[in-house]
Amino acid sequence: MKKRMAGMLLCFAMVCSVTAGCGQTGAKKEAAGNSAAGQEQTKEQSADGSTVGKNKFVRDGTDLSLWTFQALHVGFYTDMADKWNEANPDKPINLTVTTGDSSSIQNKLLVACQSGEGTPDIADIEIGFYASYLKDNYLLPINDVVEPYKNDVVMSRIEMYGDQKGNYYGIDFHLGASVAYYNMDIMKEAGIDPAAIVTWDDYVKAGKTVLEKTGKYMCAVETSDLFLPQMMLLEKGVQYVDEAGKPNLATKEHAEVIEFIRSMMDEGICEVAPGGGYHSEEWFGHLNGGKVASVMMPLWYMGRFTDYCKDLDGKIGIYEIPVWNKGDTREVLQGGTGTSVIKYTKNEELAKEFLAFAKLSREGNIYEWQKLGFDPIRTEIWKDTKITQDTENKFIKYFKTNPFDILLKNGTDLTAPSIAGSYSACYGVLVSTTYQNAFETAKDKDAAELLKNEQDSVIYDK
């Protein structure tokens, strides 16, 4: 058991060393002020350095605890607890939300689940590690509380946190639709209309023009995360794990993706992202400085622009991602945080009901969009022009195009990553060695051979 626990913690340490899903960059300095004014939430610092947030205290309320690795989520949960109490005066809650350093919080959660002691009632679990909690049955199914919302939300963002028996265990914050963010000053200088870029061949052609006319890179690839290659791979209909949940890294399609990105690097239109990933300080400075023409990331990345790229305000256009063939659906889902009820809770029904209310209700989805910049999974909001055309919204004001146009165009039949079985173990290898080797240290090595070696290095419980 000790050996297995050590292996799982090592894998999780790799997962937490990079940013995925909703991300952790800048969370601590932005933690303050995220609760709505007048709600009387409280925040305090724990002895271990973690931050604790609480909603407005209600006498005779049931105590619930929630752990999150993202400080920006604290205000969301405490506000939603107050809204819950207003709507449900017969079963009020007093919610304590604990956050802190991503690695320490989620390692603490894993150890608590393994021991069966000291767990919270509810927890945010990063997508890269979610499969481990499913495999070891640490979570409670939430089908009964999801059912009333099934016709209102994009179910793929709940089904992905499920099992082969049809049970759901987690709910995401956002759709996570991947889009192309273009620096419109660079595109204008190059004489390129991003709307005319449909296929990856179109993208490469445009990138060559950008390089010729401006001397700028068209894009960058990460070596410490997987967003660009995963997006390209999902467009080919291929996952990092197979239908049985076993590692599926050494595929022909994966090799094709790596070789395609390498070819862009050889053409001088793609670089390795400064700092290794799209959440490093070096990358944000590079992006903000107008050194690269585009980046492919989910819509939740809008908040990274508004927070870390002030000089690009009014200069970024959001468009559909390129595809391999004309006619393909131009959207995949990436990143995520599955919020789940831990099986050791003593308030199972109340915890499940609050989770569904917070993450699936209209109020919760509006908050997630307006305050956090997440593309909501509740589809009715996409058509509510009072929300989507609100010129005072900081995201609508910042970007030159409207993100909801893409959601309305592509609908809800979208490809989501499979996180079953060995996904957590695969993820740890992909972000620690695979893409580092593929695009830097072993970039001349045959992609198929490289991927075979990488797949052989995946350690998981068979």
N, C-alpha and C positions, 0 to 999 in steps of 0.2 A: 504493500500500500504506500509506504514512504517513497519507494522508487517511482511509482506511478504518479504520486502527487508532485514530486520534484519535476518530473517530465512535463506535467501539465502547467506548472508554474513557469518553467523555462519557456514553453511555447507562448504562454500568456505575456511574459516579459517582452518577447519579440513583438507580439501584437500591440502592446501598449507603447512600444518605442516609436511608433509612427501614428499618424492621425488618419482615422477613417470615420465613416459615418458622419455624424454631426461635427466632429472635430473638437480638439481641446485648445488650440492655439489662442492665447490671450484670455483664457477663461478667467483666471484669477483677477486680473485687473479690471474685468468688466462685470465681476460678480455683483458689485453694488449697484443699486438703483434699478434692478430689473423687476422688482415688484411694483404693481400699480400703486400710484399715490393714494394715501388714505386707507389702505387695506390693513395697516397696523401689523404687518408681518415683522418678525424679529429675526435678527441674525447674530450669531455669536461664534467665537472661535473656540474650538475644542483643544484639549491638551496636546493632541497629536497633530495639530496644525490644520485639521479639516474644518470646513465651514458648515455650520448648522443653521438652517432656515426653518421658521415655523409660521404657520398661518395664524390668524386671529383666534385666540383661545376661546373655546366654547365650554362652559360648565357642563359636565356629564357627557362630553364628547368621547368617543372611542379613540384611544391612542393608536396611530399608525405610523410606521417608519418607512422611509424610502431612501435608498442610496443611489447617487448618480455620480458619474465621472466628469460631468460638464456643469460648471458653475452657472452658466446661462440658463440651465433648466430649473434652477432653484426657484426663481421668481414665478416661472410658469406653474410649477406644482403647488406652491403656496397660494397663488391667486386662484387656481382651480379648486383648491380645498375650500377656500372661502365661498366660491360660487356653488360648490357642492352643498355646503351647509345652508346657503340661502334656499336652494332648491329642495333640500331634504332635511327639514328641521327635526324630523322624527328620528334621524340616525346621523347626527353630526359627527365630525371627526376632528381630531387635533393631530395634524400631520407634522412630523419632524423630518426634514430633508437634509441629508448629510452628503457633502461633496468634498473633494480634495484632489490631490495629485492622482491622475488616472491610474497609474500602475499600483499605487498603494491601496486605493479604494477597491479596485477590482480584484487584486490579489487577496485582499481581506475578505471580499465576498466569496471568492472561491474556497478559501480555507474554512470559512464559516459554514458554507454549504456541505463541505466534505465532513466536517465534524458534527454538523447538525445543531450547532450552538451559536447564538449571537447573530443570527441572520435578520435582515430587515423583512418587513412584510412584502415590499415591492422593491424592484431594482431595475435600473437601466443597465443593459448588457450590450456591449459593443458587438457589432455584427461578426467581426473576425473571430470571436471566441464563443459565440452563442451555441454552436453545435456541441461543445463540451457539456454545457448545462442540460441540453436536451438528452444527450446520450446517457447521462448519469441520473436522469429523472429528478432534477432538483426543482422543477417548475410545475405549476398547476395548469391544467387545460382551462381555457377561458371561453370555450365555444358558446356557453349559455349567455354570457354578457355581450358577446360580439353579435350574436344572431339578430338582435333588434336593429343593428346598424348595417347589415350586409348589403342592402340596396342603396346605401348612401355613400359608401366608401370604395376605394380601389382595393379589392380583397387580396391582390397579390402581395401587398405590403403587410398583410397579416398571415397569409398562407405560407409565406417564406419562413416564418417562425413557427413551423408546424412539423408534424411527423407524417409517416406514410399511412397512418390510421385515420387521418383527417382531423386530428386535434390541433388547435391553435394554442400557442403559449405566450406570444408576445405581440405588441402593437408598436409600429414605428411612429416617428414624429412627422415624417414627410414622405412624399412620393419618391423623391430622389431622382427625378428625370434628368438624364444627362443631356447637356446642351453645349453649343460652341459659343464661347465668349470671344468676340473680336474687338480689337482696338481699332475703332473706326477712323482715327487720324492716320494710322499706318495704312489701313486698307484704302483710304481715299488717296493718299500719296502714291500708292501703287496702282491706282485705277481699278481696284477690284470691288465688285459688289458681292458681299458674302451670301446674299440670297441666291446667287447663281452657282454656288458651290453645293453640289448634290452628292457626288461620289468621292471616294478617296482619291481617285485619279484627278478629279477636278481640284481637289484640295492641294495635291502635290503641284499641279500646274500653277495654281494661284500662289503657292509658296515660292516657287521659282521666280515668279514675277515680283513678289514682295522682296525677295533677296536682291534681285537685280536693281529694283527701283529705290529701295530704302536701305539695303544692307542689314536688315533685321531678320531674325529667325521667325519662321512661321509658327513654330510650336516648340515645346520641350517635353521630354519624357522623364518620369521619376525613376530613381533607382532604389528608393526606400519605400515605395508604395506601388499600387498596381492599377490606378484608374484608367490610364490610356490603353494599355494592352487588354485589360479586362473588358473595357467597352468594345473594343474591336473584336474580341473573341466572342462576346455575347451576341454581337451582330452576325456572327457566323453560326449562331445557335449552339455554341460549345461552352461547357462549364469547366471549372477547375476540379470538380468531382463528378464521377459517373452516377448513373441512376441508383447504384448500390451504395453510394457515398464513399467509394474508394478514390484515391488520388487519380486525377486525369490530366496531369500536366504535360505528359509526353505525347501530344496529339499532333497530327499533321497541321491542323488549323492553328494551333498555338505557335508552331514553328513558322508558319506563314506570317503571322502577326509580327513576330520578332524580326523576321527578315524584312518586312515592309517598313517597320520603324527604323531599322538599320539603314535601309536604302534612303530614307529621308535624311538621316544623319549624314550619309555619304554625299548627298546632294547639297548639303549645307543649309537645309531648311529646318532641321530639328536639332536641338541641343539637349544635353543632360541638364535638368533643372538645377540651378544653383542651390546648394544646400541639400540636394538629393530628392526634394519633394515639394509639393505644392503648398506646404504649410510651414516652410522654414522662413526665418527672417530674411535670409539671403534671397529667396525666391520672391517674397513680397516686395523687397526693394527693387529687384530686377523688373518685375511686372509693372510696378508703379512708375518706374523710370521709362516706360515705353520701349523696353528692349526686345519684346517679343510680341508678335501680332495676334496670337490667339492661344486659348487654353480650353481643353475639353474637360468639363467637370459637371456634376449634378447642380440643379438649381439652388440647393442649399448653400452652394459656394458663393452666392450673391453677397452673403454677409461678410465674406472675406474681402471682397472688393470695397464695400462700404466702410469697413473697419480699418483696412490696412492699405488701401490704394486711393487715398484722398485726391491725388492728382489726376486720377482717371474719371472723376465725377463728370458724367455727361458725355463720356467718350467711348463707353463700352456698349456694343450691340449684342443681343442674345439671339442666336439662330439655331436651327436644327443641326444636329451632328451629321457629318458625312456618312454615307453607307457604302457597302461594297458594290451593290448593284442598284440601278434605278428601280424604283417601285418598292424597295424594302422599307419597312417601318423605321422611321428615323428617330427612334427613342429607345433607350434601355434604362433600367433602374440601377443605381449604384449607391453604396454606402448605407449606413443605417444604424439604428439603436433599437433593439427590441426591449420594450419595457414589460416586465413580467412579474407575476406573483410567486414568491418563493414558497415551496411546499410546507415549510415549517411554520408558516403564519398561524396564529390562533384566531385570526379574523378573516377567514377565507372569503366568504361571500361579500363582505364589506370592501375588502381590498380589491376584489375583482370588479365590483360595481364602480368603485371610484376610478380605477384604471380605465375602464371603458368610457366613463363620463369625461375624464380628462383628455383622453387621446382621440375619441371618436365623435364627441358632441360638436355641434356647430360652434359653440362658444370656444371650445378648446382649439379647434382648427383655425378659427379666426385669429385667436391669440398667436398661434404658431406662425401664421403668415405675417401679421402686423408687427409683432415684436421681435420675432426670431428670423423672419425671412425664409421660412420653410414652405415649399410648395405643398399645400394641404392634400391629404388623401380623401377628403370629403369633397366629392365632385360638384355639388351644387354651388360651392363657393367660386368655382372657376367661371361661373356664368353670372355672378352677382356683380354688376358693374359698379355698384356703390363701393365695393371692396377693390375690384380689379382695376378700376379707373380712378382710384383715389389719388389725386395729384399731390396730396400732402404726405402720402406714404413714402418713406425714405428710399425704398427699393424702386418704386415707380419713378421717383424723381431722379435717381442716380443713373438708371440705364436708358439707352436711347430707344429700345424696343420693349414690348410688354411680354413678360414671361408666360402669362396665361394664354397668349395666342398659340404657343407651342403645345400647351396642354390640351387646349380645345381642338387643335388640328389632329393630334395623334391619338386621342381617346385613351382607353384604359387597358387595351389588350397589349401589354408591354412585357418585355423579357426582364425577369429579375434574376439575380444570382442565386444559385443553389448553395445553401450553407449547411447541407446535411453531412453526416458522417465525419469524414476526415478533413472537412473544410478548414477548421481551425488550424490543424497541423500543416495543411497545404499553404494557408495564408502566411504562417510564420516563416516558412521556407521562401515563399515568393518575395516577401518584403525584406528579407534579411540577406538572401544570396542570389536568387534567380535573376532578378532584373539588374542587380549590380553586376553580375557576371555577363548577362546578355548585352548590356549597353556600355560597359566600361572595362572591367578587368579581363573579360574573355570575349570581347566583341567580335573577334575573328574566328571563334570556334563555331563549328557547324551547329545550327540552332537545334536540330533534331537530337544530336548527340548530347548537347548541353542539357536539354530538357529531360532526357532519359536519366542523366546523372542527378539532376535536381529531384525528379520524382523518386528515385531510389533513396534519396536522403530524407524523405518524409517519414517521420516516426509517429505512428498512431496505433491505437488498440484495434487489431484486426478481428 
